[in-house]
Amino acid sequence: MKQKGMDTFSEKRVWVIGASSGIGQACAKALIASGAKVAISGRRIEQLNQLVSSPSNDQVLVLPVDVAIELQIAHAHQMILECWGGLDLLLFVSGMYVPMRADDFDIAIAEKTIDTNLLGPMRAVAAVLPTMLKQHAGHIAIVGSVAGYSGLPKALAYGPSKAGIINFCETLYYDLLPQGVSVHMISPGFVATEATAQNDFEMPALMTTEQAAQEILKGLQAGEFDIHFPKRFSGFLKFLRILPYPLYFWIVRRFVKI
């Protein structure tokens, strides 16, 4: 049994959480250009407003949201239902990244990272699930990271938050496939964003946000559960996962120059 893809985005009702910058903003722009009705959410309302071509543009809803606040998510979802009567795609892109290693471990930053990157998507999914289950249709797409595949340097809090997304999406897929709701787990490699600009090391196979957005939309249309890119990098990290730990750690120490 294969889950459904999105054959077209035209007139589809889409909610992009994390649309104020980076991959989320690029996805929102691409979806708007494709004719979708797009609700855009994020904390920075100025950046969100820049995506609206005119004040009377009813194709785009601007719904500021802090993903750490459940009531804001629920209110934004209710506004979408009132305006459009339903939702075809939740695309959760919002996230935070602070490079961290054991010698500068900060539990406060770690807790905020988990709250944003793991509990944030869970809150959004909890909001939309009742409607999608009632429709027996819809798509839930969550942006994780290849950093969730296995332990990597400088990802002491970020990596575990994204590993949790992998497990969450896998379990959602089991439960929702028989209900007609499609789940898409999105694992980008390095993408040039405000977050990755913090890195002080060479990032292999670095992509633009526009390239990442096209990979995501292509995967959604094909109905893929596991959307990962660029393949030459994400495929290599997938291979590392199956190696015995001594060999895995040896390769990481040898080739990850940080």
C-alpha contacts under 8 A as a table, 3 or more apart, distances in Angstrom:
res1	aa1	res2	aa2	distance
2	K	223	G	7.94
3	Q	177	L	6.34
3	Q	180	G	7.43
3	Q	181	V	7.70
3	Q	182	S	5.63
3	Q	183	V	8.00
3	Q	223	G	6.02
3	Q	224	E	7.77
4	K	180	G	7.80
4	K	181	V	7.99
4	K	182	S	6.18
4	K	222	A	7.89
4	K	223	G	5.19
5	G	182	S	7.68
5	G	220	L	5.75
5	G	221	Q	4.71
5	G	222	A	5.01
5	G	223	G	3.47
5	G	224	E	7.22
6	M	9	F	6.77
6	M	220	L	5.95
6	M	221	Q	4.26
6	M	222	A	6.96
6	M	223	G	6.71
7	D	221	Q	5.31
7	D	222	A	7.62
8	T	12	K	7.78
8	T	221	Q	7.03
9	F	12	K	5.24
9	F	31	L	6.83
9	F	34	S	6.13
9	F	35	G	6.47
9	F	36	A	5.25
10	S	34	S	5.82
10	S	35	G	4.29
10	S	36	A	4.61
10	S	37	K	7.75
11	E	35	G	5.84
11	E	36	A	4.60
11	E	37	K	5.74
12	K	35	G	7.88
12	K	36	A	4.94
12	K	37	K	5.84
12	K	87	L	7.91
12	K	88	D	6.06
12	K	89	L	7.73
13	R	36	A	6.29
13	R	37	K	4.88
13	R	38	V	6.13
13	R	39	A	7.80
13	R	84	W	7.26
13	R	86	G	7.23
13	R	87	L	5.14
13	R	88	D	5.09
13	R	89	L	6.48
14	V	36	A	6.88
14	V	37	K	6.03
14	V	38	V	4.83
14	V	39	A	6.10
14	V	87	L	6.30
14	V	88	D	5.90
14	V	89	L	4.71
14	V	90	L	6.03
14	V	91	L	7.32
15	W	38	V	5.80
15	W	39	A	4.62
15	W	40	I	6.09
15	W	41	S	7.58
15	W	87	L	7.50
15	W	89	L	6.23
15	W	90	L	4.95
15	W	91	L	6.00
16	V	19	A	5.87
16	V	24	G	6.74
16	V	27	C	7.91
16	V	28	A	6.56
16	V	38	V	7.07
16	V	39	A	6.13
16	V	40	I	5.08
16	V	41	S	6.14
16	V	90	L	6.32
16	V	91	L	4.84
16	V	92	F	5.96
16	V	93	V	7.12
17	I	24	G	7.13
17	I	40	I	6.18
17	I	41	S	4.66
17	I	42	G	5.94
17	I	65	V	7.87
17	I	90	L	7.83
17	I	91	L	6.33
17	I	92	F	4.89
17	I	93	V	5.77
17	I	94	S	5.84
18	G	21	S	6.98
18	G	24	G	5.20
18	G	25	Q	7.23
18	G	40	I	7.56
18	G	41	S	5.82
18	G	42	G	4.83
18	G	43	R	7.99
18	G	92	F	6.64
18	G	93	V	5.00
18	G	94	S	3.90
18	G	95	G	7.39
19	A	22	G	7.55
19	A	23	I	7.65
19	A	24	G	4.23
19	A	25	Q	4.22
19	A	26	A	7.74
19	A	27	C	7.67
19	A	28	A	6.28
19	A	40	I	5.63
19	A	41	S	5.71
19	A	42	G	5.83
19	A	48	L	6.73
19	A	93	V	7.43
19	A	94	S	7.53
20	S	24	G	6.85
20	S	25	Q	5.48
20	S	40	I	7.87
20	S	41	S	7.17
20	S	42	G	5.57
20	S	43	R	7.40
20	S	44	R	6.09
20	S	45	I	7.45
20	S	47	Q	5.09
20	S	48	L	5.11
21	S	24	G	6.05
21	S	25	Q	4.77
21	S	26	A	7.60
21	S	47	Q	7.23
21	S	193	T	7.96
22	G	25	Q	5.45
22	G	26	A	6.41
22	G	192	A	7.82
22	G	193	T	5.21
22	G	194	E	6.96
22	G	209	T	6.03
23	I	26	A	5.09
23	I	27	C	6.08
23	I	93	V	7.09
23	I	191	V	7.98
23	I	193	T	7.54
23	I	209	T	4.97
23	I	210	E	7.34
23	I	212	A	6.65
23	I	213	A	6.26
24	G	27	C	5.09
24	G	28	A	6.12
24	G	93	V	5.43
24	G	94	S	7.18
24	G	213	A	7.87
25	Q	28	A	5.06
25	Q	29	K	6.22
26	A	29	K	5.19
26	A	30	A	6.24
26	A	209	T	5.90
26	A	210	E	5.52
26	A	213	A	5.83
27	C	30	A	5.12
27	C	31	L	6.07
27	C	210	E	7.55
27	C	213	A	4.88
27	C	214	Q	7.68
27	C	216	I	7.94
27	C	217	L	7.72
28	A	31	L	5.14
28	A	32	I	6.07
28	A	38	V	7.00
28	A	40	I	7.16
29	K	32	I	5.18
29	K	33	A	6.15
29	K	51	L	7.09
30	A	33	A	5.09
30	A	34	S	6.22
30	A	213	A	7.28
30	A	214	Q	7.81
31	L	34	S	5.00
31	L	35	G	6.55
31	L	36	A	5.52
31	L	37	K	7.94
31	L	38	V	7.10
32	I	35	G	5.32
32	I	36	A	5.33
32	I	37	K	6.79
32	I	38	V	6.41
32	I	59	Q	7.64
32	I	60	V	7.73
33	A	36	A	7.48
36	A	59	Q	7.35
37	K	59	Q	4.85
37	K	60	V	5.98
38	V	59	Q	6.39
38	V	60	V	4.96
38	V	61	L	6.36
39	A	60	V	5.61
39	A	61	L	4.41
39	A	62	V	5.99
39	A	63	L	6.76
39	A	80	I	7.30
40	I	48	L	6.76
40	I	60	V	7.20
40	I	61	L	6.12
40	I	62	V	5.23
40	I	63	L	5.96
40	I	64	P	7.67
41	S	48	L	7.21
41	S	62	V	6.38
41	S	63	L	4.97
41	S	64	P	4.95
41	S	65	V	5.52
42	G	45	I	7.00
42	G	48	L	7.25
42	G	63	L	7.47
42	G	64	P	5.20
42	G	65	V	5.02
42	G	66	D	6.38
42	G	67	V	7.93
42	G	94	S	7.46
43	R	64	P	5.57
43	R	65	V	5.43
43	R	66	D	5.46
44	R	47	Q	5.75
44	R	48	L	6.55
44	R	64	P	7.22
45	I	48	L	4.90
45	I	49	N	6.08
45	I	62	V	7.92
45	I	64	P	6.07
46	E	49	N	5.25
46	E	50	Q	6.55
47	Q	50	Q	5.23
47	Q	51	L	7.18
48	L	51	L	5.61
48	L	52	V	7.50
48	L	62	V	6.58
49	N	52	V	5.46
49	N	62	V	6.93
50	Q	53	S	7.39
52	V	55	P	7.05
52	V	57	N	6.75
52	V	60	V	6.51
53	S	57	N	6.68
54	S	57	N	5.29
57	N	60	V	6.21
58	D	61	L	6.97
61	L	80	I	7.99
63	L	76	A	5.95
64	P	76	A	7.83
65	V	69	I	7.78
65	V	72	Q	5.67
65	V	73	I	6.22
65	V	76	A	7.35
66	D	69	I	5.64
66	D	72	Q	6.72
66	D	73	I	7.48
67	V	70	E	6.92
67	V	72	Q	7.63
67	V	73	I	6.67
67	V	94	S	7.82
67	V	116	T	6.44
67	V	120	G	4.95
67	V	121	P	7.70
67	V	123	R	7.49
67	V	124	A	7.71
68	A	115	D	6.48
68	A	116	T	6.14
68	A	119	L	7.59
68	A	120	G	5.84
69	I	72	Q	5.60
69	I	73	I	6.75
70	E	73	I	5.21
70	E	74	A	6.23
70	E	123	R	6.21
71	L	74	A	5.06
71	L	75	H	6.03
72	Q	75	H	5.11
72	Q	76	A	6.13
73	I	76	A	5.21
73	I	77	H	6.21
73	I	123	R	7.37
73	I	124	A	6.35
73	I	127	A	7.14
74	A	77	H	5.17
74	A	78	Q	6.20
74	A	124	A	7.85
74	A	127	A	5.80
75	H	78	Q	5.08
75	H	79	M	6.29
76	A	79	M	5.10
76	A	80	I	6.44
77	H	80	I	5.11
77	H	81	L	6.38
77	H	127	A	6.91
77	H	128	V	7.11
78	Q	81	L	5.09
78	Q	82	E	6.17
79	M	82	E	5.08
79	M	83	C	6.13
80	I	83	C	5.18
80	I	84	W	5.77
80	I	85	G	7.13
80	I	86	G	7.00
80	I	87	L	7.36
81	L	84	W	5.33
81	L	85	G	4.44
81	L	86	G	4.98
81	L	87	L	7.10
82	E	85	G	5.71
84	W	87	L	7.50
86	G	131	T	7.26
87	L	90	L	7.44
87	L	128	V	7.97
87	L	131	T	7.82
87	L	132	M	7.47
87	L	138	G	6.97
88	D	137	A	7.39
88	D	138	G	4.64
88	D	139	H	6.04
89	L	138	G	5.82
89	L	139	H	4.58
89	L	140	I	5.89
89	L	141	A	7.40
90	L	128	V	7.81
90	L	139	H	6.27
90	L	140	I	4.95
90	L	141	A	6.01
91	L	140	I	6.34
91	L	141	A	4.79
91	L	142	I	5.95
91	L	143	V	7.76
92	F	121	P	6.45
92	F	124	A	7.87
92	F	141	A	6.21
92	F	142	I	4.81
92	F	143	V	6.13
93	V	142	I	6.35
93	V	143	V	5.11
93	V	144	G	8.00
94	S	116	T	7.61
94	S	117	N	7.27
94	S	143	V	7.91
95	G	113	T	7.81
95	G	116	T	5.86
95	G	117	N	5.06
96	M	113	T	6.09
96	M	116	T	6.69
96	M	117	N	6.65
96	M	158	Y	7.82
96	M	195	A	7.20
97	Y	113	T	7.10
97	Y	158	Y	6.01
97	Y	195	A	5.92
97	Y	196	T	7.91
98	V	109	I	7.72
98	V	155	A	7.91
98	V	157	A	7.99
98	V	158	Y	7.18
98	V	195	A	7.70
98	V	198	Q	7.86
99	P	154	K	4.93
99	P	155	A	5.96
99	P	156	L	7.72
99	P	158	Y	7.77
99	P	198	Q	7.52
99	P	199	N	7.29
100	M	104	D	6.37
100	M	105	F	6.21
100	M	106	D	7.97
100	M	154	K	4.54
100	M	155	A	5.79
100	M	156	L	5.58
100	M	157	A	7.01
101	R	104	D	5.67
101	R	105	F	5.96
101	R	153	P	6.74
101	R	154	K	4.85
101	R	155	A	6.90
101	R	156	L	5.74
102	A	105	F	5.00
102	A	156	L	7.11
105	F	156	L	7.72
106	D	109	I	5.49
106	D	110	A	6.25
107	I	110	A	4.82
107	I	111	E	6.04
108	A	111	E	5.22
108	A	112	K	6.33
109	I	112	K	5.11
109	I	113	T	6.04
109	I	157	A	7.91
110	A	113	T	5.04
110	A	114	I	6.28
110	A	157	A	5.07
110	A	158	Y	7.72
111	E	114	I	5.23
111	E	115	D	6.09
112	K	115	D	4.95
112	K	116	T	6.09
113	T	116	T	5.25
113	T	117	N	5.80
113	T	118	L	7.88
113	T	157	A	6.55
113	T	158	Y	6.48
113	T	161	S	6.97
114	I	117	N	5.29
114	I	118	L	5.28
114	I	119	L	6.50
114	I	157	A	7.33
114	I	158	Y	7.64
114	I	160	P	7.97
114	I	161	S	5.28
115	D	118	L	5.86
115	D	119	L	4.82
115	D	120	G	6.04
116	T	119	L	5.98
116	T	120	G	4.81
116	T	121	P	7.74
117	N	120	G	5.78
117	N	121	P	6.77
117	N	158	Y	7.96
117	N	161	S	5.80
117	N	162	K	6.96
117	N	165	I	7.95
118	L	121	P	5.72
118	L	122	M	6.47
118	L	161	S	5.58
118	L	162	K	7.13
118	L	164	G	6.53
118	L	165	I	6.16
119	L	122	M	4.90
119	L	123	R	6.08
120	G	123	R	5.22
120	G	124	A	6.46
121	P	124	A	5.07
121	P	125	V	6.08
121	P	142	I	7.12
122	M	125	V	5.11
122	M	126	A	6.05
123	R	126	A	5.12
123	R	127	A	6.37
124	A	127	A	5.12
124	A	128	V	6.49
125	V	128	V	5.31
125	V	129	L	5.79
125	V	140	I	7.55
126	A	129	L	5.56
126	A	130	P	7.65
127	A	130	P	7.14
128	V	131	T	5.69
128	V	132	M	6.36
129	L	132	M	5.12
129	L	133	L	5.87
130	P	133	L	5.23
130	P	134	K	6.12
131	T	134	K	5.12
131	T	135	Q	6.20
132	M	135	Q	4.95
132	M	136	H	5.83
132	M	137	A	5.58
132	M	138	G	5.60
132	M	181	V	6.81
133	L	136	H	4.85
133	L	137	A	6.86
133	L	179	Q	6.64
133	L	180	G	7.93
133	L	181	V	7.17
134	K	137	A	7.96
135	Q	138	G	7.54
136	H	179	Q	5.52
136	H	180	G	4.95
136	H	181	V	6.16
137	A	179	Q	7.52
137	A	180	G	5.08
137	A	181	V	4.84
137	A	182	S	7.58
138	G	180	G	7.36
138	G	181	V	4.98
138	G	182	S	6.25
139	H	181	V	5.76
139	H	182	S	4.67
139	H	183	V	5.83
139	H	184	H	7.50
140	I	181	V	7.57
140	I	182	S	6.23
140	I	183	V	4.88
140	I	184	H	6.15
141	A	183	V	5.83
141	A	184	H	4.45
141	A	185	M	6.02
141	A	186	I	7.01
142	I	165	I	7.77
142	I	169	C	7.74
142	I	184	H	6.45
142	I	185	M	5.53
142	I	186	I	5.91
143	V	185	M	6.45
143	V	186	I	4.58
143	V	187	S	6.14
143	V	188	P	7.61
144	G	148	G	7.21
144	G	162	K	5.22
144	G	163	A	7.94
144	G	165	I	6.03
144	G	166	I	7.16
144	G	185	M	7.00
144	G	186	I	5.64
144	G	187	S	5.01
144	G	188	P	7.14
145	S	148	G	5.65
145	S	149	Y	7.84
145	S	162	K	5.92
145	S	186	I	7.04
145	S	187	S	4.11
145	S	188	P	5.12
145	S	189	G	6.49
146	V	149	Y	5.45
146	V	162	K	7.94
146	V	187	S	5.16
146	V	188	P	5.96
146	V	189	G	5.68
146	V	228	H	7.72
146	V	234	S	6.38
146	V	237	L	7.24
147	A	150	S	6.43
147	A	151	G	7.16
147	A	152	L	6.69
147	A	155	A	7.26
147	A	158	Y	7.57
147	A	159	G	5.09
147	A	162	K	6.62
147	A	163	A	7.49
147	A	189	G	7.90
148	G	151	G	7.39
148	G	159	G	4.93
148	G	160	P	6.33
148	G	161	S	7.29
148	G	162	K	4.43
148	G	163	A	3.87
148	G	164	G	7.48
148	G	165	I	7.76
148	G	166	I	7.03
149	Y	163	A	6.27
149	Y	237	L	7.15
149	Y	238	K	6.90
149	Y	241	R	6.78
150	S	159	G	7.51
150	S	163	A	7.60
150	S	241	R	6.43
151	G	155	A	7.35
151	G	156	L	7.86
151	G	159	G	6.59
152	L	155	A	5.82
152	L	156	L	7.73
152	L	159	G	7.24
152	L	252	V	7.66
153	P	156	L	7.18
153	P	258	I	7.42
155	A	158	Y	4.90
155	A	159	G	4.88
155	A	160	P	7.82
156	L	159	G	5.99
156	L	160	P	7.01
157	A	160	P	5.67
157	A	161	S	6.45
158	Y	161	S	5.25
158	Y	162	K	6.39
159	G	162	K	5.23
159	G	163	A	6.08
160	P	163	A	4.89
160	P	164	G	6.17
161	S	164	G	5.23
161	S	165	I	6.65
162	K	165	I	4.91
162	K	166	I	6.55
163	A	166	I	5.21
163	A	167	N	6.63
164	G	167	N	5.23
164	G	168	F	6.06
165	I	168	F	4.93
165	I	169	C	5.99
166	I	169	C	5.30
166	I	170	E	6.16
166	I	185	M	6.93
167	N	170	E	5.15
167	N	171	T	6.24
168	F	171	T	5.31
168	F	172	L	6.14
169	C	172	L	4.97
169	C	173	Y	6.06
169	C	183	V	6.88
169	C	184	H	7.32
169	C	185	M	5.98
170	E	173	Y	5.16
170	E	174	Y	6.55
170	E	185	M	7.97
171	T	174	Y	5.22
171	T	175	D	6.44
172	L	175	D	5.20
172	L	176	L	5.83
172	L	183	V	6.91
173	Y	176	L	5.30
173	Y	177	L	5.70
173	Y	182	S	7.14
173	Y	183	V	5.55
173	Y	225	F	7.97
174	Y	177	L	6.03
174	Y	178	P	7.91
175	D	178	P	6.85
175	D	179	Q	7.54
176	L	179	Q	4.98
176	L	180	G	6.49
176	L	181	V	5.28
176	L	182	S	6.78
176	L	183	V	7.53
177	L	180	G	5.45
177	L	181	V	5.75
177	L	182	S	6.16
177	L	183	V	7.82
178	P	181	V	7.66
182	S	223	G	7.56
182	S	225	F	7.91
183	V	225	F	5.98
184	H	220	L	7.18
184	H	223	G	7.72
184	H	224	E	6.38
184	H	225	F	4.32
184	H	226	D	6.24
184	H	227	I	6.88
185	M	225	F	5.62
185	M	226	D	5.14
185	M	227	I	5.97
186	I	216	I	7.21
186	I	225	F	7.99
186	I	226	D	6.27
186	I	227	I	4.68
186	I	228	H	5.78
187	S	226	D	7.62
187	S	227	I	6.16
187	S	228	H	4.59
187	S	229	F	6.77
187	S	234	S	7.99
188	P	191	V	7.28
188	P	212	A	7.35
188	P	228	H	5.53
188	P	229	F	5.20
188	P	230	P	7.08
188	P	234	S	7.58
189	G	205	A	7.63
189	G	206	L	7.44
189	G	228	H	7.65
189	G	229	F	5.98
189	G	230	P	6.33
189	G	233	F	6.87
189	G	234	S	6.27
190	F	196	T	7.28
190	F	203	M	6.32
190	F	204	P	7.10
190	F	205	A	6.77
190	F	206	L	4.98
190	F	207	M	6.36
191	V	196	T	6.95
191	V	206	L	5.44
191	V	207	M	4.69
191	V	208	T	5.65
191	V	209	T	6.16
191	V	212	A	7.19
192	A	195	A	7.98
192	A	196	T	6.07
192	A	197	A	6.90
192	A	206	L	6.60
192	A	207	M	6.11
192	A	208	T	5.39
192	A	209	T	6.39
193	T	196	T	5.38
193	T	197	A	6.16
193	T	208	T	7.97
193	T	209	T	7.13
194	E	197	A	5.19
194	E	198	Q	7.29
195	A	198	Q	5.91
196	T	199	N	5.48
197	A	200	D	7.99
199	N	202	E	7.98
201	F	257	K	7.16
201	F	258	I	6.14
202	E	257	K	7.87
203	M	206	L	5.88
204	P	233	F	7.46
205	A	230	P	6.95
205	A	232	R	7.95
205	A	233	F	6.62
207	M	211	Q	6.22
207	M	212	A	6.68
207	M	230	P	7.88
208	T	211	Q	5.22
208	T	212	A	6.36
209	T	212	A	4.99
209	T	213	A	6.11
210	E	213	A	5.07
210	E	214	Q	6.34
211	Q	214	Q	5.23
211	Q	215	E	6.38
212	A	215	E	5.14
212	A	216	I	6.27
212	A	229	F	7.74
213	A	216	I	5.08
213	A	217	L	6.18
214	Q	217	L	5.19
214	Q	218	K	5.98
215	E	218	K	5.16
215	E	219	G	6.16
215	E	227	I	7.83
215	E	229	F	7.22
216	I	219	G	5.14
216	I	220	L	6.23
216	I	227	I	6.81
217	L	220	L	5.05
217	L	221	Q	6.22
218	K	221	Q	5.22
218	K	222	A	6.32
219	G	222	A	5.10
219	G	223	G	6.21
219	G	224	E	5.34
219	G	227	I	5.81
220	L	223	G	5.12
220	L	224	E	6.18
221	Q	224	E	7.81
224	E	227	I	6.13
228	H	231	K	6.66
228	H	234	S	6.33
229	F	232	R	7.67
229	F	233	F	7.15
229	F	234	S	5.72
230	P	233	F	5.64
230	P	234	S	5.96
231	K	234	S	5.05
231	K	235	G	5.19
231	K	236	F	7.94
232	R	235	G	5.47
232	R	236	F	6.34
233	F	236	F	5.20
233	F	237	L	6.49
234	S	237	L	5.13
234	S	238	K	6.17
235	G	238	K	5.02
235	G	239	F	6.30
236	F	239	F	5.08
236	F	240	L	6.43
237	L	240	L	5.02
237	L	241	R	6.60
238	K	241	R	5.34
238	K	242	I	7.41
239	F	242	I	5.81
239	F	243	L	7.20
240	L	243	L	5.45
240	L	248	Y	6.11
241	R	248	Y	7.63
243	L	247	L	6.38
243	L	248	Y	5.76
244	P	247	L	5.57
244	P	248	Y	6.12
245	Y	248	Y	4.83
245	Y	249	F	5.98
246	P	249	F	5.42
246	P	250	W	6.19
247	L	250	W	5.06
247	L	251	I	6.22
248	Y	251	I	5.31
248	Y	252	V	6.26
249	F	252	V	5.11
249	F	253	R	6.09
250	W	253	R	5.27
250	W	254	R	6.10
251	I	254	R	5.06
251	I	255	F	5.95
251	I	256	V	7.90
252	V	255	F	5.43
252	V	256	V	5.30
253	R	256	V	5.76
253	R	257	K	7.43
254	R	257	K	7.28
